Amino acid sequence: MTILHRIVLIASALVITGAATAAQTGQPSPRDISGFWALSSDGKKVPPAKLLPRVTKAMLDLHARQDVHAIRWCNPIGLPLIMDSGAIDIRQGPTAIFMAPESSLVPRYVYLNRKHVSADIYDPSTSGDSVASWEGDTLVVDTIGFHPTHGVTSIPGGGFRTDKTHLVERYRLLQNGEVLSVQFTWTDPTVFSAPHTYEFRYRRLPATYEPVSTWPCDPYDHTRAEFLGDPAPFRAEKR
């Protein structure tokens, strides 16, 4: 087990008082999304985004190049890619939900029963400020406070996040808790002409699942940089 996932377990122990319902009844609680979840290629339903006329192909291409650069230099990828990067370990407690993707060293925190931090004191980040509440058996997560350039900014289906982006996610357990449906809705008055909604469906992995070791990430690996298409710094250094 890697150091990262030991930290995950420790953090989980600090925030979780216990998911006793599932253990006692043998059935997953519809209000507990804890577990290991995997997203397969047939679990994505992503329509094309409706973009404003001001969003040109050149702008989209620029964000794509910046995304490659962020990945090459092992930057925190943030949302939305953190939700589409291999298996995710989700641990839910009474005040927070902890999400740790296998392929990212930086986890995501979703806070329950509190308001957003004031923009006057919150530093924008790659994953923003996420707060959540339950509507019946649906967990509604509201996220603002995105950094406009850090991390991977492109959004599935088209568009990209800015400092004005707003994301609402709706989490629901399906098929007796074996499937986790997440509906993402992005709005941004500078990017989208209409709210952009798509759905991912994750399958629950066995409780005995062991996360893979942390994926190596070497920004100075010339072969890797060439493969990603971001070799310019190497060439500049040779001059």
N, C-alpha and C positions, 0 to 999 in steps of 0.2 A: 504494500500500500504506500502511495506517495505521501510526501509531507503535506501537499495541498489537501488531499482527501482526509488526512488525519485532522487538519485544521477544520475541514467541513464537519467532521464528526464531533469535534470539540464545540464548534459554534452551534451545532444542532442541539447538543446537550444543554447549552446555556439558555437557549430560547424555547426549547420544547419541554412542556410539563408532562407530555406523554400522550400518544395516540391510543388511548386505552380502548376506545370504542371498537376499533377493528379487531383488536386482540380478543376482546370479550365475546363479540358476536360472530366472528369469523367472516364478517362482511365489511368491505371498505366503507368508511364514512363518506357520504357525498360532499362533506365539507372539509376533507383532508386530502390534499393533492400530493402528499409526501410519497417519495419513491424514486426509482431510477426509470427514466423515460427515454425512448429512442424514436427518432423521426426518420421514416423511410421515404423513398421517392414517391410512393403512392399515397403518402399522407399529406400532400400539399395541394391546396386548391387556390391558385393565385390568378385572378383575372388581371388584365392590363389596367394600369392606373390611368385616371383622367387628369391630365396635366394642363396647367395654364399655358397659353401661347408663348409666354415669356421663357418657358423652360425649353431651351433648345437642345439639339443633339450635342452641340459642343459643350454645354453645361453638364449633360449627363456623362459624356466621355471624360470630362475633367474629373468628376467625382469617381468614376471607375478607375482612373489612373491613380488618384489619391488613395483609393481603397487598396490597390495593389501595393502601393508604397507603405501604407500602414501595416499590412500583413507581412511584407518583407522585413520590416524593422521590428516585428514582434510587439506592436503597440496593443493596448487593450482594445478589442474590437467593438465592444458595446452593442447596443441595439441598433438594427434588428438582428444582426448576424449571430449574436450570442444565443438566440433561440433556434438557430439552424446550424449547429456546429457539432454534431455527434450526440452522444448520450448526455442527458442532463440529470444531475442529482438534485432533487427538490426536497427540502425539509421545512415543514411548517410548524410554527409555534404560535402562542397566543398573541404575540405582538409583532412578529416578523416572519417572512418567508425567505429562505435562503436558497438560491439557485446557483449550482456550480457545474458548468459545462466541462466535459472532459478536455476539450481542446483550448480552453482559456484559463489562464492563471488568475484572472480577475472575476470573482463571483458577482452575482446580482442580488440586491436586497430589495424586498418589497415590504413596506411597513403597513401594518394593520391599525385601524382605529386612530389615525392621526391625519392632520392636514398637511399640505405641501409646505416645505420650508420656504420662508419668504425669499423672493428673488433678490432682495437687498443683501442677503448674507449667503445665499447658496451659490457655490461655484459650479457652473455648468459642467457636465461630465458626459462620457460616451454612453452611459446607460440612463442618465437623467435621474430625477427624483420620483420614485414610484410609491404610491399609496394605494391601499385596497380596502374594499368592504364587500360583504356578502349580500347578494340579492337572491333570496331563496337559496338554491344550491349552486348558484353561479357566482364565482369570485370575479369581481370587476376591479381591474387594476388601471389606475390613471397615472400617466407619466408625462412630465414636462421637464424643463431644465436641461435640454440636450445641448451639448457643445456642437457648433455648426461644422467644424472641420476635423476634430480629433476622431480617431477610430475609423471604422467602416461605416460610411454614411448612406450608401445606396440602399433603397428599399425594394423588396421583392415586388415585381409587377411594374416598376418604374418610379421615378422620383427619388428624392433624397431628403434627409432630415436637415433642419436649420435650427436656429435658436428660437424660432416661432412654432416648431413642430409640437403637436399634441398627439399622444398615443393612448388609446383605450383598448385593453385586452379583456376578453371574457373567457374564463376557464370553467369547463364543465367536465365531469367524469361521465363516461358513457360505457355501455356494455359491462355493467356490474363492476365498474372501476378498472377495467382492463385497458381503456382508451381514455386519453386526456385530450379534449378538444380545446383549442385556443383560437379564438377569433380576434384578429388584429384589425383595428380601424385607425388609420392615420389621417390627420387633418393638418393643413398648413396653408394659410392664406397667400403665401408666396410661391407655393409649388403645385398644389392640387386644386382643380376646378370643382371637385366633389370629393366627399370622404372616400378614402381608398380602403376597402375591406377585403381580407383574405383569411383563410383558415388553415391551420396545421393540426393534424391529429397524430399524437404520440402514442406508442404502445408501451405498456408497462413491462419492464424487464423483471426477471426473477429476483426475489429478495436476496438471493445468494450472489447476485451479480457483483463482480469485482471491477471497479473502474480501471481503465488502462493506465499505464504510467504516463506521466506528463509528456506530451508530445515535444520533441526537441525543436528548438527554434533558434537558428543561428543566422543573424542578419549579415554576417560576413562570409557566409558560404557562397562562393562565386557561382557554383553550379545552380544552387537554389535560386539565387537572384536572377540569373539568366532565364531559368525556367519560368519564374513569375513575371518576367518582362520588366524588371526594375534594376538593370545593371549599371545605370549611369554613374553613380558615385564611384564604382570601381574604375570605370574608364577615366573619370576625372582625376582620380588619384594617380593614374599611370602617366599623366601628362607632365 
